[in-house]
Amino acid sequence: PEGVPGPDRVPLFALLRSTPLTSDQLKEVIDNLTAKGSPAAADGVIDGNEIAETIAELTHRDPAPENVRRVAATLAAAGWPL
């Protein structure tokens, strides 16, 4: 980013990467994963890789592990097998 000194870029990107999903983003991830005919829901089981891919598609960056865990917990609480 413009104006951020070189040594500060890595910590800045680390902070941006770990930004949690908003409630709307979380709902969108779950809607995409559980939509009829979606590849993730086709076999009735959604795994961590599918969650991570869906988050990455939505946010255009690698998902932080805590986001994958949060989405997995929400899906599990709703009865989706993980």
N, C-alpha and C positions, 0 to 999 in steps of 0.2 A: 504493500500500500504506500501511496505517496506520503512522504514525510516521516515514515517510520524507519529509524536507523536499522541497518542490516542485522545486528545482533538481537534486536528486539522483535524481529519478524517471526522467528520460530515460536517464542512464547505467545505472541499475538495469535498466530494461527492455531496453536494448541488451545487457547481460550475460546476462539471462535468455533473450533471443532467440537468442543464439549458443551456448547450451548444446547440446553434441552429443547425438545420439540414443544411447540405450543400445543394447546388443547386442540386447535383446529388441525394442525399437522398430524397429531396423534390419531384423531378421528379419520383423517384422510388415509393414513397408512393402514389402519384397520379396515376401513371400507374397501381399499384396493385389495388387501389380502383375502378378504372374505367374500368378495363379489362373486356371484354365480359365474362359472366358466373361467375364473382367473386361474392361471397356472399354479399359484400357491395353494389354492383351495381345491384343486382338481382331485387330489388323492385324499382329501379330508384331514390332512396333517400339515401344519405349518411349522417349519423349523427356523432356527436362528439365522441361517444364511438367507432364507427368503425374507425375513424381517429386515435384516441388514441391507439387502439389495433394494427393498422397497423404500426404506428410509433414505438411502443414498440417491435413488432416483428423485425423490421428493426434494431433498435438500441440496443436491448436487455436490455432496461431499461425503466422506466416509462417516458412517454413523459411530457415535461414541458408544462404548459398551453399555453404559448406563441407559442409553435410549433403547438399545436392543432389549435389555432386561426389562425395562418398563413396559414396552410394547408386548413382550412375551407374557409378562404378568397380567396385563390387561386382557389379552386373548385367553389365557388360562382361566382367569376369573369368569370369563364369559362362556367357558365350557369347551373351547377349542383345544383339541389334543396337540401337545407340543412334544 
